[in-house]
Amino acid sequence: MADLEEKMAYMKNQPSTMLPEKEEVLNAAISRVDVLEQELQATKKEELSKAVSENGLVKSGKQSDGKKANDKE
């Protein structure tokens, strides 16, 4: 048990470093995730805008149908 504690103490005292290659890969992945998040937000905004527009057209179409039905009476 003492041997394990010594190893843990040694590991804790070591500086945590990352190989430059791994850091580059990680940074590239993070950048790609950021780009994908921006694209997703833009797509969500566009789809929401389309849905609101279509919903408005559907509502105005229903109102027109309602007026036509009243005109026939």
Phi and psi restraints in degrees (range 20) as a CNS / XPLOR table:
assign (resid 1 and name C) (resid 2 and name N)
       (resid 2 and name CA) (resid 2 and name C) 1.0 -62.8 20.0 2
assign (resid 2 and name N) (resid 2 and name CA)
       (resid 2 and name C) (resid 3 and name N) 1.0 -36.7 20.0 2
assign (resid 2 and name C) (resid 3 and name N)
       (resid 3 and name CA) (resid 3 and name C) 1.0 -62.9 20.0 2
assign (resid 3 and name N) (resid 3 and name CA)
       (resid 3 and name C) (resid 4 and name N) 1.0 -42.5 20.0 2
assign (resid 3 and name C) (resid 4 and name N)
       (resid 4 and name CA) (resid 4 and name C) 1.0 -64.8 20.0 2
assign (resid 4 and name N) (resid 4 and name CA)
       (resid 4 and name C) (resid 5 and name N) 1.0 -41.0 20.0 2
assign (resid 4 and name C) (resid 5 and name N)
       (resid 5 and name CA) (resid 5 and name C) 1.0 -63.5 20.0 2
assign (resid 5 and name N) (resid 5 and name CA)
       (resid 5 and name C) (resid 6 and name N) 1.0 -38.9 20.0 2
assign (resid 5 and name C) (resid 6 and name N)
       (resid 6 and name CA) (resid 6 and name C) 1.0 -63.4 20.0 2
assign (resid 6 and name N) (resid 6 and name CA)
       (resid 6 and name C) (resid 7 and name N) 1.0 -43.6 20.0 2
assign (resid 6 and name C) (resid 7 and name N)
       (resid 7 and name CA) (resid 7 and name C) 1.0 -63.3 20.0 2
assign (resid 7 and name N) (resid 7 and name CA)
       (resid 7 and name C) (resid 8 and name N) 1.0 -40.5 20.0 2
assign (resid 7 and name C) (resid 8 and name N)
       (resid 8 and name CA) (resid 8 and name C) 1.0 -65.6 20.0 2
assign (resid 8 and name N) (resid 8 and name CA)
       (resid 8 and name C) (resid 9 and name N) 1.0 -42.1 20.0 2
assign (resid 8 and name C) (resid 9 and name N)
       (resid 9 and name CA) (resid 9 and name C) 1.0 -62.8 20.0 2
assign (resid 9 and name N) (resid 9 and name CA)
       (resid 9 and name C) (resid 10 and name N) 1.0 -41.8 20.0 2
assign (resid 9 and name C) (resid 10 and name N)
       (resid 10 and name CA) (resid 10 and name C) 1.0 -61.7 20.0 2
assign (resid 10 and name N) (resid 10 and name CA)
       (resid 10 and name C) (resid 11 and name N) 1.0 -45.2 20.0 2
assign (resid 10 and name C) (resid 11 and name N)
       (resid 11 and name CA) (resid 11 and name C) 1.0 -65.0 20.0 2
assign (resid 11 and name N) (resid 11 and name CA)
       (resid 11 and name C) (resid 12 and name N) 1.0 -38.3 20.0 2
assign (resid 11 and name C) (resid 12 and name N)
       (resid 12 and name CA) (resid 12 and name C) 1.0 -65.0 20.0 2
assign (resid 12 and name N) (resid 12 and name CA)
       (resid 12 and name C) (resid 13 and name N) 1.0 -32.7 20.0 2
assign (resid 12 and name C) (resid 13 and name N)
       (resid 13 and name CA) (resid 13 and name C) 1.0 -80.1 20.0 2
assign (resid 13 and name N) (resid 13 and name CA)
       (resid 13 and name C) (resid 14 and name N) 1.0 -14.2 20.0 2
assign (resid 13 and name C) (resid 14 and name N)
       (resid 14 and name CA) (resid 14 and name C) 1.0 -76.4 20.0 2
assign (resid 14 and name N) (resid 14 and name CA)
       (resid 14 and name C) (resid 15 and name N) 1.0 138.3 20.0 2
assign (resid 14 and name C) (resid 15 and name N)
       (resid 15 and name CA) (resid 15 and name C) 1.0 -67.9 20.0 2
assign (resid 15 and name N) (resid 15 and name CA)
       (resid 15 and name C) (resid 16 and name N) 1.0 139.3 20.0 2
assign (resid 15 and name C) (resid 16 and name N)
       (resid 16 and name CA) (resid 16 and name C) 1.0 -83.7 20.0 2
assign (resid 16 and name N) (resid 16 and name CA)
       (resid 16 and name C) (resid 17 and name N) 1.0 112.7 20.0 2
assign (resid 16 and name C) (resid 17 and name N)
       (resid 17 and name CA) (resid 17 and name C) 1.0 -123.4 20.0 2
assign (resid 17 and name N) (resid 17 and name CA)
       (resid 17 and name C) (resid 18 and name N) 1.0 155.3 20.0 2
assign (resid 17 and name C) (resid 18 and name N)
       (resid 18 and name CA) (resid 18 and name C) 1.0 -123.5 20.0 2
assign (resid 18 and name N) (resid 18 and name CA)
       (resid 18 and name C) (resid 19 and name N) 1.0 140.2 20.0 2
assign (resid 18 and name C) (resid 19 and name N)
       (resid 19 and name CA) (resid 19 and name C) 1.0 -61.7 20.0 2
assign (resid 19 and name N) (resid 19 and name CA)
       (resid 19 and name C) (resid 20 and name N) 1.0 141.7 20.0 2
assign (resid 19 and name C) (resid 20 and name N)
       (resid 20 and name CA) (resid 20 and name C) 1.0 -56.8 20.0 2
assign (resid 20 and name N) (resid 20 and name CA)
       (resid 20 and name C) (resid 21 and name N) 1.0 -36.1 20.0 2
assign (resid 20 and name C) (resid 21 and name N)
       (resid 21 and name CA) (resid 21 and name C) 1.0 -63.9 20.0 2
assign (resid 21 and name N) (resid 21 and name CA)
       (resid 21 and name C) (resid 22 and name N) 1.0 -43.2 20.0 2
assign (resid 21 and name C) (resid 22 and name N)
       (resid 22 and name CA) (resid 22 and name C) 1.0 -66.4 20.0 2
assign (resid 22 and name N) (resid 22 and name CA)
       (resid 22 and name C) (resid 23 and name N) 1.0 -38.1 20.0 2
assign (resid 22 and name C) (resid 23 and name N)
       (resid 23 and name CA) (resid 23 and name C) 1.0 -64.4 20.0 2
assign (resid 23 and name N) (resid 23 and name CA)
       (resid 23 and name C) (resid 24 and name N) 1.0 -39.9 20.0 2
assign (resid 23 and name C) (resid 24 and name N)
       (resid 24 and name CA) (resid 24 and name C) 1.0 -62.9 20.0 2
assign (resid 24 and name N) (resid 24 and name CA)
       (resid 24 and name C) (resid 25 and name N) 1.0 -44.6 20.0 2
assign (resid 24 and name C) (resid 25 and name N)
       (resid 25 and name CA) (resid 25 and name C) 1.0 -62.5 20.0 2
assign (resid 25 and name N) (resid 25 and name CA)
       (resid 25 and name C) (resid 26 and name N) 1.0 -43.4 20.0 2
assign (resid 25 and name C) (resid 26 and name N)
       (resid 26 and name CA) (resid 26 and name C) 1.0 -63.1 20.0 2
assign (resid 26 and name N) (resid 26 and name CA)
       (resid 26 and name C) (resid 27 and name N) 1.0 -44.8 20.0 2
assign (resid 26 and name C) (resid 27 and name N)
       (resid 27 and name CA) (resid 27 and name C) 1.0 -63.9 20.0 2
assign (resid 27 and name N) (resid 27 and name CA)
       (resid 27 and name C) (resid 28 and name N) 1.0 -38.7 20.0 2
assign (resid 27 and name C) (resid 28 and name N)
       (resid 28 and name CA) (resid 28 and name C) 1.0 -64.3 20.0 2
assign (resid 28 and name N) (resid 28 and name CA)
       (resid 28 and name C) (resid 29 and name N) 1.0 -41.1 20.0 2
assign (resid 28 and name C) (resid 29 and name N)
       (resid 29 and name CA) (resid 29 and name C) 1.0 -65.3 20.0 2
assign (resid 29 and name N) (resid 29 and name CA)
       (resid 29 and name C) (resid 30 and name N) 1.0 -42.0 20.0 2
assign (resid 29 and name C) (resid 30 and name N)
       (resid 30 and name CA) (resid 30 and name C) 1.0 -63.7 20.0 2
assign (resid 30 and name N) (resid 30 and name CA)
       (resid 30 and name C) (resid 31 and name N) 1.0 -41.6 20.0 2
assign (resid 30 and name C) (resid 31 and name N)
       (resid 31 and name CA) (resid 31 and name C) 1.0 -62.4 20.0 2
assign (resid 31 and name N) (resid 31 and name CA)
       (resid 31 and name C) (resid 32 and name N) 1.0 -41.8 20.0 2
assign (resid 31 and name C) (resid 32 and name N)
       (resid 32 and name CA) (resid 32 and name C) 1.0 -64.4 20.0 2
assign (resid 32 and name N) (resid 32 and name CA)
       (resid 32 and name C) (resid 33 and name N) 1.0 -40.6 20.0 2
assign (resid 32 and name C) (resid 33 and name N)
       (resid 33 and name CA) (resid 33 and name C) 1.0 -62.2 20.0 2
assign (resid 33 and name N) (resid 33 and name CA)
       (resid 33 and name C) (resid 34 and name N) 1.0 -41.5 20.0 2
assign (resid 33 and name C) (resid 34 and name N)
       (resid 34 and name CA) (resid 34 and name C) 1.0 -60.8 20.0 2
assign (resid 34 and name N) (resid 34 and name CA)
       (resid 34 and name C) (resid 35 and name N) 1.0 -43.8 20.0 2
assign (resid 34 and name C) (resid 35 and name N)
       (resid 35 and name CA) (resid 35 and name C) 1.0 -63.2 20.0 2
assign (resid 35 and name N) (resid 35 and name CA)
       (resid 35 and name C) (resid 36 and name N) 1.0 -44.1 20.0 2
assign (resid 35 and name C) (resid 36 and name N)
       (resid 36 and name CA) (resid 36 and name C) 1.0 -63.3 20.0 2
assign (resid 36 and name N) (resid 36 and name CA)
       (resid 36 and name C) (resid 37 and name N) 1.0 -38.5 20.0 2
assign (resid 36 and name C) (resid 37 and name N)
       (resid 37 and name CA) (resid 37 and name C) 1.0 -63.8 20.0 2
assign (resid 37 and name N) (resid 37 and name CA)
       (resid 37 and name C) (resid 38 and name N) 1.0 -40.7 20.0 2
assign (resid 37 and name C) (resid 38 and name N)
       (resid 38 and name CA) (resid 38 and name C) 1.0 -64.7 20.0 2
assign (resid 38 and name N) (resid 38 and name CA)
       (resid 38 and name C) (resid 39 and name N) 1.0 -42.6 20.0 2
assign (resid 38 and name C) (resid 39 and name N)
       (resid 39 and name CA) (resid 39 and name C) 1.0 -63.7 20.0 2
assign (resid 39 and name N) (resid 39 and name CA)
       (resid 39 and name C) (resid 40 and name N) 1.0 -40.3 20.0 2
assign (resid 39 and name C) (resid 40 and name N)
       (resid 40 and name CA) (resid 40 and name C) 1.0 -63.2 20.0 2
assign (resid 40 and name N) (resid 40 and name CA)
       (resid 40 and name C) (resid 41 and name N) 1.0 -44.1 20.0 2
assign (resid 40 and name C) (resid 41 and name N)
       (resid 41 and name CA) (resid 41 and name C) 1.0 -62.3 20.0 2
assign (resid 41 and name N) (resid 41 and name CA)
       (resid 41 and name C) (resid 42 and name N) 1.0 -41.0 20.0 2
assign (resid 41 and name C) (resid 42 and name N)
       (resid 42 and name CA) (resid 42 and name C) 1.0 -64.8 20.0 2
assign (resid 42 and name N) (resid 42 and name CA)
       (resid 42 and name C) (resid 43 and name N) 1.0 -41.3 20.0 2
assign (resid 42 and name C) (resid 43 and name N)
       (resid 43 and name CA) (resid 43 and name C) 1.0 -65.7 20.0 2
assign (resid 43 and name N) (resid 43 and name CA)
       (resid 43 and name C) (resid 44 and name N) 1.0 -43.0 20.0 2
assign (resid 43 and name C) (resid 44 and name N)
       (resid 44 and name CA) (resid 44 and name C) 1.0 -59.6 20.0 2
assign (resid 44 and name N) (resid 44 and name CA)
       (resid 44 and name C) (resid 45 and name N) 1.0 -44.4 20.0 2
assign (resid 44 and name C) (resid 45 and name N)
       (resid 45 and name CA) (resid 45 and name C) 1.0 -62.6 20.0 2
assign (resid 45 and name N) (resid 45 and name CA)
       (resid 45 and name C) (resid 46 and name N) 1.0 -43.6 20.0 2
assign (resid 45 and name C) (resid 46 and name N)
       (resid 46 and name CA) (resid 46 and name C) 1.0 -64.3 20.0 2
assign (resid 46 and name N) (resid 46 and name CA)
       (resid 46 and name C) (resid 47 and name N) 1.0 -44.9 20.0 2
assign (resid 46 and name C) (resid 47 and name N)
       (resid 47 and name CA) (resid 47 and name C) 1.0 -65.5 20.0 2
assign (resid 47 and name N) (resid 47 and name CA)
       (resid 47 and name C) (resid 48 and name N) 1.0 -39.2 20.0 2
assign (resid 47 and name C) (resid 48 and name N)
       (resid 48 and name CA) (resid 48 and name C) 1.0 -63.9 20.0 2
assign (resid 48 and name N) (resid 48 and name CA)
       (resid 48 and name C) (resid 49 and name N) 1.0 -42.2 20.0 2
assign (resid 48 and name C) (resid 49 and name N)
       (resid 49 and name CA) (resid 49 and name C) 1.0 -61.6 20.0 2
assign (resid 49 and name N) (resid 49 and name CA)
       (resid 49 and name C) (resid 50 and name N) 1.0 -43.1 20.0 2
assign (resid 49 and name C) (resid 50 and name N)
       (resid 50 and name CA) (resid 50 and name C) 1.0 -62.9 20.0 2
assign (resid 50 and name N) (resid 50 and name CA)
       (resid 50 and name C) (resid 51 and name N) 1.0 -43.9 20.0 2
assign (resid 50 and name C) (resid 51 and name N)
       (resid 51 and name CA) (resid 51 and name C) 1.0 -63.4 20.0 2
assign (resid 51 and name N) (resid 51 and name CA)
       (resid 51 and name C) (resid 52 and name N) 1.0 -42.5 20.0 2
assign (resid 51 and name C) (resid 52 and name N)
       (resid 52 and name CA) (resid 52 and name C) 1.0 -64.3 20.0 2
assign (resid 52 and name N) (resid 52 and name CA)
       (resid 52 and name C) (resid 53 and name N) 1.0 -43.0 20.0 2
assign (resid 52 and name C) (resid 53 and name N)
       (resid 53 and name CA) (resid 53 and name C) 1.0 -63.1 20.0 2
assign (resid 53 and name N) (resid 53 and name CA)
       (resid 53 and name C) (resid 54 and name N) 1.0 -47.1 20.0 2
assign (resid 53 and name C) (resid 54 and name N)
       (resid 54 and name CA) (resid 54 and name C) 1.0 -64.3 20.0 2
assign (resid 54 and name N) (resid 54 and name CA)
       (resid 54 and name C) (resid 55 and name N) 1.0 -39.2 20.0 2
assign (resid 54 and name C) (resid 55 and name N)
       (resid 55 and name CA) (resid 55 and name C) 1.0 -63.0 20.0 2
assign (resid 55 and name N) (resid 55 and name CA)
       (resid 55 and name C) (resid 56 and name N) 1.0 -40.4 20.0 2
assign (resid 55 and name C) (resid 56 and name N)
       (resid 56 and name CA) (resid 56 and name C) 1.0 -63.9 20.0 2
assign (resid 56 and name N) (resid 56 and name CA)
       (resid 56 and name C) (resid 57 and name N) 1.0 -39.8 20.0 2
assign (resid 56 and name C) (resid 57 and name N)
       (resid 57 and name CA) (resid 57 and name C) 1.0 -66.6 20.0 2
assign (resid 57 and name N) (resid 57 and name CA)
       (resid 57 and name C) (resid 58 and name N) 1.0 -39.9 20.0 2
assign (resid 57 and name C) (resid 58 and name N)
       (resid 58 and name CA) (resid 58 and name C) 1.0 -64.3 20.0 2
assign (resid 58 and name N) (resid 58 and name CA)
       (resid 58 and name C) (resid 59 and name N) 1.0 -44.3 20.0 2
assign (resid 58 and name C) (resid 59 and name N)
       (resid 59 and name CA) (resid 59 and name C) 1.0 -63.5 20.0 2
assign (resid 59 and name N) (resid 59 and name CA)
       (resid 59 and name C) (resid 60 and name N) 1.0 -43.4 20.0 2
assign (resid 59 and name C) (resid 60 and name N)
       (resid 60 and name CA) (resid 60 and name C) 1.0 -67.1 20.0 2
assign (resid 60 and name N) (resid 60 and name CA)
       (resid 60 and name C) (resid 61 and name N) 1.0 -33.7 20.0 2
assign (resid 60 and name C) (resid 61 and name N)
       (resid 61 and name CA) (resid 61 and name C) 1.0 -66.3 20.0 2
assign (resid 61 and name N) (resid 61 and name CA)
       (resid 61 and name C) (resid 62 and name N) 1.0 -39.3 20.0 2
assign (resid 61 and name C) (resid 62 and name N)
       (resid 62 and name CA) (resid 62 and name C) 1.0 -67.1 20.0 2
assign (resid 62 and name N) (resid 62 and name CA)
       (resid 62 and name C) (resid 63 and name N) 1.0 -38.8 20.0 2
assign (resid 62 and name C) (resid 63 and name N)
       (resid 63 and name CA) (resid 63 and name C) 1.0 -65.3 20.0 2
assign (resid 63 and name N) (resid 63 and name CA)
       (resid 63 and name C) (resid 64 and name N) 1.0 -40.5 20.0 2
assign (resid 63 and name C) (resid 64 and name N)
       (resid 64 and name CA) (resid 64 and name C) 1.0 -62.6 20.0 2
assign (resid 64 and name N) (resid 64 and name CA)
       (resid 64 and name C) (resid 65 and name N) 1.0 -42.6 20.0 2
assign (resid 64 and name C) (resid 65 and name N)
       (resid 65 and name CA) (resid 65 and name C) 1.0 -63.1 20.0 2
assign (resid 65 and name N) (resid 65 and name CA)
       (resid 65 and name C) (resid 66 and name N) 1.0 -39.4 20.0 2
assign (resid 65 and name C) (resid 66 and name N)
       (resid 66 and name CA) (resid 66 and name C) 1.0 -64.1 20.0 2
assign (resid 66 and name N) (resid 66 and name CA)
       (resid 66 and name C) (resid 67 and name N) 1.0 -40.1 20.0 2
assign (resid 66 and name C) (resid 67 and name N)
       (resid 67 and name CA) (resid 67 and name C) 1.0 -66.6 20.0 2
assign (resid 67 and name N) (resid 67 and name CA)
       (resid 67 and name C) (resid 68 and name N) 1.0 -39.4 20.0 2
assign (resid 67 and name C) (resid 68 and name N)
       (resid 68 and name CA) (resid 68 and name C) 1.0 -64.5 20.0 2
assign (resid 68 and name N) (resid 68 and name CA)
       (resid 68 and name C) (resid 69 and name N) 1.0 -39.3 20.0 2
assign (resid 68 and name C) (resid 69 and name N)
       (resid 69 and name CA) (resid 69 and name C) 1.0 -65.6 20.0 2
assign (resid 69 and name N) (resid 69 and name CA)
       (resid 69 and name C) (resid 70 and name N) 1.0 -38.7 20.0 2
assign (resid 69 and name C) (resid 70 and name N)
       (resid 70 and name CA) (resid 70 and name C) 1.0 -68.9 20.0 2
assign (resid 70 and name N) (resid 70 and name CA)
       (resid 70 and name C) (resid 71 and name N) 1.0 -35.0 20.0 2
assign (resid 70 and name C) (resid 71 and name N)
       (resid 71 and name CA) (resid 71 and name C) 1.0 -64.5 20.0 2
assign (resid 71 and name N) (resid 71 and name CA)
       (resid 71 and name C) (resid 72 and name N) 1.0 -31.9 20.0 2
assign (resid 71 and name C) (resid 72 and name N)
       (resid 72 and name CA) (resid 72 and name C) 1.0 -73.1 20.0 2
assign (resid 72 and name N) (resid 72 and name CA)
       (resid 72 and name C) (resid 73 and name N) 1.0 -22.4 20.0 2
